[in-house]
């Protein structure tokens, strides 16, 4: 049995489809603002593996709530990992490309230097460091630009705006790999099984291919959705946000071969998401 922290988030909902027999803990059963409660939940369940698919994800709000974000994204995963280490339970923790500073134009590997440029990134890095320091047999899985048919994400925002606008300005100088939540969920389960079988812990990168800009991503969304909306590429400086975003979110995912995993084609994932949204409207 696998224990999953998270219930309503994008990856957690996809995990529930793939592994319906797992235990899913929402805020009502394991509030990540109470790290000790997370450790208690693991001790009570005695699972074969733990996946942390829960997080504080409000990137802009984190600029004014960094302490709260750090408890949820840093302290709670640390408490989970220490409990997993004590009980010899494998642990998979989802992290983010935001732990990097976004400089340059080369893909960042799992061992490359980290230097987050916003509060959200700092809170997620704190979680990574706590998980690694715990001594648990854990995989930190960094991913980027997550989308699905659930919750709030870029795809759903573009569809909503594109339904009423002829032209949209979209940032074109931030580059990364859009990643379907369904593929992240499958990767988490594959890695969990490998850890159960004795694979060592590591930091891994998992992002969709090919790398594109947000403007490129939006253009493909409108094309697949048969919306006539035109995209006007703009620089990040024309779209200021409370939290600075990394310009380069390209992730080197070559080490995924250790798990017989490869980067998913996000365009195929987008088609599946659009089909699901069409069926549910």
C-alpha positions in Angstrom: 0.0 0.0 0.0 1.2 3.5 -0.9 0.5 6.6 1.2 0.0 9.8 -0.8 0.0 13.3 0.8 -2.4 15.3 -1.4 -5.9 14.6 -2.6 -7.2 17.5 -4.7 -4.0 18.7 -6.4 -3.2 18.0 -10.0 -0.8 15.1 -9.5 -2.7 13.6 -6.6 -5.9 13.4 -8.7 -3.9 11.6 -11.4 -2.4 9.3 -8.9 -5.9 8.4 -7.7 -6.8 7.3 -11.2 -3.7 5.1 -11.5 -3.5 3.8 -8.0 -7.0 3.9 -6.5 -6.1 1.5 -3.7 -3.5 3.9 -2.3 -4.3 6.1 0.8 -4.8 9.8 0.0 -4.5 12.3 2.7 -6.0 15.7 2.2 -5.7 18.7 4.5 -8.5 17.3 6.7 -6.4 14.2 7.5 -2.8 15.6 7.3 -2.4 19.3 7.3 1.1 20.1 6.0 1.2 23.2 8.2 1.5 20.7 11.1 4.6 18.7 10.1 4.4 16.5 13.2 0.9 15.3 12.1 2.4 14.2 8.8 4.9 12.0 10.5 2.2 10.6 12.8 0.1 9.7 9.7 3.0 7.7 8.2 3.6 5.9 11.5 -0.1 5.0 11.7 -0.4 3.8 8.1 2.9 1.8 7.9 2.8 2.0 4.1 5.2 0.3 1.6 6.1 3.8 0.2 5.2 7.4 0.6 4.6 10.0 -2.1 4.4 13.7 -1.2 2.2 15.3 -3.9 1.0 18.2 -1.7 2.6 21.6 -1.6 2.1 25.3 -1.2 1.9 26.4 -4.8 0.8 30.0 -4.8 4.0 31.4 -6.2 3.2 35.1 -6.0 1.4 34.9 -2.7 4.5 33.2 -1.2 6.4 36.5 -1.5 4.3 37.8 1.4 3.7 34.4 3.1 7.2 32.9 2.9 7.2 31.6 6.5 3.9 29.6 5.9 5.2 28.4 2.5 8.4 27.2 4.1 6.6 25.2 6.8 4.4 23.4 4.2 7.1 23.0 1.5 10.1 22.7 3.7 9.4 21.5 7.3 6.6 19.1 6.4 8.5 17.1 3.8 11.4 17.0 6.2 9.2 15.5 8.9 7.8 13.0 6.4 11.3 12.0 5.3 12.7 11.6 8.8 9.8 9.3 9.7 10.3 7.3 6.5 14.0 7.0 7.4 13.1 5.7 10.9 10.7 3.1 9.5 12.8 2.3 6.4 10.0 3.3 4.0 10.9 4.7 0.5 9.8 8.3 -0.1 9.1 10.2 -3.3 9.0 14.0 -3.0 7.9 16.3 -5.9 9.9 19.5 -6.2 10.3 22.2 -8.9 12.5 23.9 -11.5 12.2 27.0 -9.3 15.1 25.9 -7.2 17.4 27.2 -10.0 18.1 30.8 -10.8 17.1 30.6 -14.5 20.3 31.9 -15.9 21.8 30.8 -19.2 20.2 28.7 -21.9 21.4 25.2 -21.0 19.4 22.4 -19.4 20.0 22.1 -15.6 21.0 18.7 -14.3 20.1 17.2 -10.9 23.5 18.0 -9.4 23.8 21.6 -10.8 24.0 24.4 -8.3 20.7 25.7 -7.0 19.9 29.4 -6.3 16.2 30.2 -6.1 15.1 33.7 -7.0 11.8 33.8 -5.2 10.2 32.8 -2.0 8.4 29.7 -3.4 11.7 28.4 -4.8 13.4 29.0 -1.5 10.6 27.1 0.3 10.9 24.1 -2.1 14.7 24.1 -1.8 14.3 23.9 2.0 12.2 20.8 1.5 14.7 19.2 -0.8 17.5 19.8 1.7 15.5 18.4 4.6 14.6 15.3 2.6 18.2 14.7 1.6 19.5 15.3 5.2 17.0 12.9 6.6 18.9 9.8 5.4 15.7 8.4 3.9 15.8 6.3 0.8 14.2 9.1 -1.2 13.9 10.5 -4.7 13.4 14.2 -5.1 11.6 14.6 -8.4 11.9 18.1 -9.8 9.3 18.9 -12.5 8.0 22.0 -14.3 5.0 23.8 -15.8 2.5 21.2 -14.6 -0.9 21.0 -16.3 -4.0 18.8 -16.3 -7.8 19.0 -16.6 -8.0 19.7 -12.9 -7.4 22.8 -10.8 -5.8 26.0 -11.9 -3.1 25.8 -14.5 -1.8 27.5 -17.7 -3.8 25.4 -20.1 -7.1 26.1 -18.4 -6.3 29.8 -18.1 -5.4 30.1 -21.8 -8.7 28.3 -22.8 -10.7 30.6 -20.6 -9.1 33.8 -22.0 -8.9 32.5 -25.5 -12.7 31.9 -25.5 -13.3 35.7 -25.3 -10.2 37.4 -26.8 -8.8 37.6 -30.3 -5.3 38.4 -29.2 -3.3 37.5 -26.1 0.1 38.8 -24.9 2.1 35.9 -23.6 5.6 35.8 -22.2 8.2 34.5 -24.7 11.5 34.7 -22.9 10.8 32.1 -20.2 11.7 28.6 -21.5 10.8 25.2 -20.1 9.1 21.9 -20.5 5.3 21.7 -19.9 4.6 18.5 -18.0 1.3 16.6 -17.9 0.3 15.7 -14.3 -0.7 12.3 -15.5 2.9 11.6 -16.6 4.2 12.9 -13.3 1.9 10.5 -11.5 3.1 7.5 -13.6 6.7 8.5 -12.9 6.1 8.7 -9.2 4.6 5.2 -9.1 7.4 3.8 -11.2 10.0 5.3 -9.0 8.2 4.2 -5.9 8.3 0.6 -7.1 12.0 0.9 -7.9 12.7 2.2 -4.4 10.6 -0.6 -2.8 12.8 -3.0 -4.9 15.9 -1.5 -3.4 16.9 1.3 -5.8 19.0 4.1 -4.1 17.7 7.6 -3.5 18.6 10.4 -5.8 17.5 13.7 -7.3 15.7 13.3 -10.6 14.4 15.7 -13.2 11.1 15.0 -15.1 9.7 17.5 -17.6 7.8 17.3 -20.8 9.5 17.7 -24.2 10.2 19.7 -26.3 11.2 22.8 -24.4 9.2 25.8 -25.4 8.3 29.3 -24.3 5.0 30.1 -22.6 4.1 31.9 -25.9 4.8 28.7 -27.9 2.8 26.7 -25.3 -0.1 29.0 -25.7 0.0 28.9 -29.5 -0.2 25.1 -29.4 -3.1 25.2 -26.9 -5.1 27.4 -29.2 -4.2 25.3 -32.3 -5.3 22.0 -30.6 -8.4 23.6 -29.2 -9.3 25.1 -32.6 -9.4 28.6 -31.1 -8.6 31.5 -33.5 -6.8 33.5 -30.7 -3.5 34.9 -31.8 -0.5 35.1 -29.5 1.7 38.2 -29.3 5.1 37.3 -27.7 6.2 39.7 -25.0 9.2 39.9 -22.6 8.8 39.1 -18.9 9.4 42.8 -18.2 6.1 43.6 -19.9 4.3 41.3 -17.5 5.5 42.1 -14.0 4.5 39.7 -11.1 5.2 39.8 -7.4 7.5 36.8 -7.7 10.3 36.8 -10.2 10.2 33.8 -12.6 13.3 32.0 -13.8 13.9 32.6 -17.5 15.5 29.2 -18.1 13.6 26.3 -16.7 15.0 23.7 -19.0 15.7 20.4 -17.1 18.2 17.7 -18.1 16.2 14.5 -17.6 18.8 12.0 -18.9 19.1 10.2 -15.6 15.5 9.0 -15.9 16.9 6.2 -18.0 17.8 4.5 -14.7 14.0 3.9 -14.2 13.3 3.2 -17.9 11.5 6.6 -18.0 11.8 9.2 -20.7 10.5 12.7 -21.1 6.8 12.7 -22.2 5.7 14.6 -25.3 3.6 17.3 -23.7 1.7 17.9 -26.9 0.2 14.4 -26.6 -0.6 15.1 -23.0 -2.3 18.3 -24.1 -4.5 16.5 -26.5 -5.6 14.1 -23.7 -6.3 17.0 -21.4 -8.4 18.9 -24.0 -10.4 15.7 -24.7 -11.1 15.3 -21.0 -12.2 18.9 -20.6 -14.5 18.5 -23.7 -16.1 15.5 -22.2 -16.7 17.2 -18.8 -18.3 20.4 -20.2 
